Amino acid sequence: MKKVIAIALAGAVGLAGLALTNFIGDNRPVLKVANWAEYIDGGDEDSPLIAEFEEWYEAQTGKKIRVEYCIADDNETLYNMIKMGDHFDLICPSEYMLMKLIAEDRLQPLPDTFYDASNPLNYYINNVSPWILNTFRSNEILGSPWSEYAAGYMWGTTGFVYNPGTEEKPLVKAEDVATWSVFTNADYYKKITAKNNIRDTYFTGLAMHYDSELRTEQEKYENSAKTANDLKAYQTALSTLMNDTKAATMDSVKEKLMAMTDNLYGFETDEGKSNVISGKITVNYQWSGDAVYIMDEAQYDEDGNELENPVYLHYSIPETVSNLWFDGWAITKDCKDENIQAATMFINFLSRPDNVVRNMNYIGYTSCVGSDTVFEEFVLANYSAEEDDETAKEYDLNYYFNSAYNQGDDTTKDPKYIFYAPEDQFTRQLFAQYPDENTLARCVAMQYFDYDANSRANSMWSDITFF
């Protein structure tokens, strides 16, 4: 996960306190877990999820365990820690780093018992979204599906957080942030940011480079019968284009990115959040989970009350293609046999629906678990329209929560997963967390860069950022 999540300090204090007490006079067996900062519910000082897991694990197995929770800043930091000899049992990298670690034989497959749905403690397989499970089974690395090595934790898209302004003072047109060319649109001179990392920014360059080809593929799909095979062919075509790392392509993308730098306010990692809220910029290229955080911060105070002068920001996913990312739990080759049970139980504990709701409310990202509890206690609780809301429209999440939907070409829908949401949520937090099915059809994951591509990309990035 490349995202930097700004959450209340109290949770961080809770986790820090837990880590300190864990190391003093404690001789319990250790499960060493690496994750991102603030990427798990810290609860209050007395009840963070990690401490609750230790108690739950002992209650279920009769064995004690101590979780040594280690924090990495980003995927590259985690990779370097592993490469330099740090040993972890369980890690939570993003999709491209999962692929890289699998290719380097640094991970071991999840045990078959993890996917035994008859075990009531296997909360992951019994509650994971059918769309997520299908995605993890249909994407491969070196001939192995992602699901062989990883269990999904959080997921999302990339897009633009933007300030449309008001009728009296419009700032950003929705049609402008529906295209990647917004990066070079002079109307947003020094009012737009890009990400300060090569992968996300290279993706934007590829999208501009292949704009015509992407639109051709989209038109072909829209004119098809839209069967499961049609969708697979469409996404395969998009994936091929958006994972092109040939030298000639990189040269062309470099020209696109060099041209857009003059229009940017700058490349950013985390400061774009405050800048779009304050009005320094009006368009911020962002990960969907952080987009939710930004929209919330601009509208509500820390107690959830609307601010005196709220700013209503929106989220747009470009109309041709966008990036689909995942963070997933994986067991390393360093994990000994005696710790595999604890590692899989840790994943399952975090996949228990009540804990999923806690995590999502805390960190703002979207869980890979798609149970009825999550639908009712998170989606409906947060996004259902009031009965007297005349703007409300139907929002369909069958693809994500209905396990019977879209098995092959069966598109039988359950009305339970169609609910009324306020009209503005079709471009705000709800859309950022759960894009509609048609939008997701044009979202694809980036593969990891092999050694040669990575070298060329780093050289290109140095030229762009130096320029």
N, C-alpha and C positions, 0 to 999 in steps of 0.2 A: 504494500500500500504506500503510495507516494504522498498521501494526503496528510496535512498537519491539522489536527483537530483541536480547537480551542474550547475547552470545557471548564466548568467550575473548578477552582483550585482545591476545594474540599475533597473531591474525589481523588485527586492526585496525592493529597496529604494522607488519605486513607490507605492508598496502595503503598506509599512510602513507609508508613507506620507498620504495615503488615510485613513488608520486606525486612524491616529492622528487627522486629520481634522474631521473625522466622530464623534469623541467623544467630540469635543469642541463646546458647544452651539448648539447642534443639537437635536431637539426633535421629529424627524421623527420616525414612527414605525420601529422596528428593526427586521430584519431577521438574526438570528445567524447561521452561517455556519461554519462547521469544515472540514478542508481539510489538505493536506500535504503541506509542504514548497515547493514553486516554482512549484506548480502543476496547475497553471492557468496563462495565459498570463498577465504579469504585464504591458505590453505596455510601453509607456514612462510615465513620471511623470504626464502628463496631461490626459492620456487616457488609464488607465488600464481597463480590461474587467469588473471588478466589478463596477467601476463608470459608465461605459456605460450601464450596466444592470440597474442600478438605474434610469438612464434617460429613457431607453427603457420601463421599467416597468411603469413609470409615464405617458409616452406617450400613452401606450396601455390601461391603466386602469383609468387614472386620479388621481391615488393615489400616495403618496410619500412612499418611503421605504429607509431604510438605512441598508446596509449589514454590519454586524459585523463579520469580517472574522477572524477565529481563526485557528491557526496552531498547529497540533500535529506531533510529531516526527515519530510515527509509530502506528500500530494498537493497540498494547498493551497500549501505552500511552493514546490513544483516549478512549479505554475501561475503563481504570482507572479513567480518567477524568469524564466519564459518571457515573461510579459506585460511585465516591466520591461526586456526586451531581451537576456537571456542566450541564447546560441545553443548548441543541442545538436544532434548528429546522430541520436542514438538515446536513447530514454527508456523507462522501465518503469513507467508509471502503472497505477493500479487501474481496474477496469471503468468506473466512473462518470466518472472523469476522462478516460479514453479517449473516451467518448461526447461529453463536453464539448469536448475538443480537436478531434474530428472535426467536430462541429457548427460550431465556430469556424474551420474550414478551416486548422488549424495542423499537420495531419499529411498525409503523402502515402501513397498505397497501396503496399503491398509489391510489388516487381516480380514479374511472372509467373514469372520464373526461380526465385524462391524456393520455389515449389510444384512444381518439376519433380522428381518422384520418381525419374527415371532418373539424376539426378546423385547419386553416392554421398556427396558432401560436403554434401548437403542433409539434414542429420541431423534437422532438425525435422520435415519432412513425412514422412520415412521412419520416425520413431519416436514422433510425438505420439500420445497416447492417442486411440482412436477416439471415446470419449465427449467428450473435450475438443474434438476437431476438429468433431464434430457440433454441440456447444454454440456454438462460435465461428461456425459457418456458419449456424445457425438463429436467432441473435440479431442484430437489425439496429439501425442508427442511421441515420436519414435515408435509408432504403431500401438501405443498404449493410450487408452482413454484417460482424461484427467481424473475421472472418478476412481481409477485404480490407485492413485497416489494422494488424492486431495479431497477433502470435504469442504464444501463452500461455507464461508463465514459471512462476508458482506459482499455486495456487488453494486454496480451502478453504471452510469454513462458519463460522458463529458459533454459540456455544452456551454452556453453563454448565460451568465447572470446579468441582467440588464435593467436599467431604470427607464421605463417608458415615459416618465414624467406625468404631466397632467394635460387635460384638454387645453388649458390656457397656456401651458408651457411644455409642449412635447419635447422629449429628449432623444428617444431611440424608437425607430420604427420596427415593428415585429418582423416585417418582411426582410429587413436588413440583417437581423441576427438569425435568419433562417438560412443564410448562405455563408460559406467560408470566406467569401470576398469581403466580408465586413472588416477583416483585418487590414485591408488596403483601401477601405472606403474613407475618402477625405472628410466626410461629414463627422467622423469620429477621430479626427486628428488629435493625438495625445490624450484620448479619452478611452482607450482600450488597452488591455494587457494580454500577454501570452504567458505560457508557463516557462519557468526557468529550468527546464530539463529537456534533454534532446528527444526523448521518446514522444512525449505529448506534443511538442512543437513540430517534430518531424511528421507526425500524423496530420497536423493542420496543413503542412506544406504539401503532403501527398494529396490531400483532399482538394486543394486548389489546383495542383498539377493535373489530376485526373478528373476534373469536374465534368468534362464532356462525356467521358467513358462511364462515369458513375450515373449520370442522367440517362444514358442509353440503357444501362442495366436495369435501372429503376423502371423505365418505361416498358421494357420487356417483361418485367415481373408484374407490373400493374395490368398489363394486357393478357397475362396468363390466367389459367384457372385457379391459381394460387393454392395448388395442392401442396402436400408436404414435400414432394420431390421438387416442385417449382421453387419453394422457399429455400430448400437446400442448395439448389443450383444458383439462386440469386445470392445467397450469403457466401457461397464458395467463390463466386465471381468478385464480390466486394472484398472478401478476404485476400484474394490474390492481388488485387490492385493495392490494397492498403497495407500489404506486407512486402511490397516491392523494395528491395534494398540494392538493386543493381547500381553499379557505379554511375552509369549514364542518368538513371533516374535521380540519384542523389544529387548529381550536378544540377539538374533542372530544379529540383526542390530547393536547393541552396539559393538559386536565383530568386525563387518565389519568396523565401524567407528573408533574404537580404533586402528585397524590395519592400517588404512589410515593416521592417524595423523602424524606418523613418516615421511611420504612422503611429507607432506604439507609444504609450506612456512608459512602457518598460516591460521587461520580463520579471515575473514575480513568482514566489512560492506561496507565501501566506499573507503578505501585506495587501493583496488585492481585496481581501475581505473587508477590511476597514476602509479602503479607498473607495469602493463602490458604495458603501453605506454613507460615507461622508460627502460623496459627490465629486471627489477628485477625478474619478473616472465614471463612465456610464455603462461600460461593457467590460465584463471580467470573464475570461475563459476559465472554466472551473469544473472540478469533479462534483458529481451530483450530491454527494453527502455534504460537502462543504457548501454547496449552493443552498441546501435546506437550512444549514446553520446561518448563512448570511441573510436569507430572507426572514428567518425568525428574529435575528438580532436587529434588523432594521425596523421591525414592527412591534416587538414586545420587550418588556423589561424582564429582569431575572425572575420575577414572580409570575410571569406569563400574562401580565396585564398590558394592554395596548399602550404604546407610548403616546405622549401628548402630541408629538408631531411625527407620526410613523411614516416610513418610506416603503411603498409597496413595490418590491422588486419582483422580477419574473425570471423564468428559466426557459431557454430555447435549445432544442437539439436540431442542428442543421438538417436540411431537407434531403440531402444526398447520401450522407453517411455520418456515422459517429463511432466513437470508441466505446466498446463494452469491456469493463474491467471486473475482475473478481479478486477477492482475497480468500485464501483457503488454508485450512489446517492440514499439515503434512508431518509425517513421522520421519525423522532423519535416520540415516544409517548408524548414527552413534547411539540411538536408543536401544538399550539392552532389553532382552526378552522380558525381564521382570518388570519393566516400566511400560510395556506396550499396553497392558490393560489399563493402567492409570491414564495414559495418553488418550486412548480412545474414549474412556469414560469422561475425561475433561471435555472433549469435543461434544459428547452427548449431553453433558450437563449444560453446556452453553446453548445447546440446541433444544433444550426443554422449553416449551412455548412460553411459560411465565418468565423465564430468564431471557428469552429472546425479546419479549416486550420491554423488559427492564433495559436491556442493552440498547435497543433502538431508541427508546425515550432518552437515554443518557448520551449516546454518541451521535445520533442524527443520521446514521447510515442505514441502509436497507439490508435486513437479514436475508440469508438464503433459505431460511425456514419459512414455509408458507402454509401453516396450519390454520384451522378455523379459529383457534384462540388468537392468533396474530391478526387475522382478518377482522375479528370482532373487537378485540381489545386494543388494537393499534389503529388499523385502517379506519374502521367505522367510528371509533372513539375520537379520532383526530380530524377526520375529513368528511363525515356525513353532514349534509346540509340541514339547516333548520327547516321545520315543516312549512314555515311561511316564506321561505326563500324562493322568490319567483324566478330567480336566475338559475336555479338548480337544474342540472342535466344528468343523464345517466352516465355512469363510469363503469366500464366492464373490466373486471379482473379475473375472468374465468381462466385465462391462459396461465395465470400464476398460482391460483389457489385450487382450481378444480382438477383433480387427478384424472377424471374421466374425460376431460376435454382434450381434443386434438391428439388422440391416440391414433396414429396413422392419419387418415383424413376424416375422422369422426369429429365433427365440430358441434356436438350437442352441448348446449350451455345450460348451466344451472342458474336460475334467476337469483339465487341467494347471493351470488358473487357480482351482481349488478346493483349498484346503489346510486343514490342521488348525491352529487357533490356540488358545492358552489361553483359557478361558472369560472371565477378567477382561478380556482385550483387546477383547471385544465392547463394552465401555464405557470403554476407556482409549485408549492411544496409537494402536493400529491403527484403531479406530473414528474417532478424530479425524482421522487422515491419509487413510483410505479408508473413508468411510461406506458402508454397504450400499446397494444400488440402490434399495430401497424408501424408505429415508430420503431419498435425494437427489431422489426424485420430488417432495417437498414443499419443496425449496429453490429460491429464485428470486433473481435479481440485482436490485439497486436501480438505477433509472435516475438520471441526473444531474438536479439541480433546475434548472429554467429560472430566468431572472432574477427573475420575480415570486414563484415558489415559494421561491427561495433567500432573498429579502428577508423573506418571512413567517416562514420557518423560523428565520432568524437572530434576528428579533424575539422569536419564541416561546422560543428557546433562552436569550436574555438574561433573559427573565422567569423562566424555570425555574431557571437557575443563580444568579440574584440572590436568588430566593426561598429 
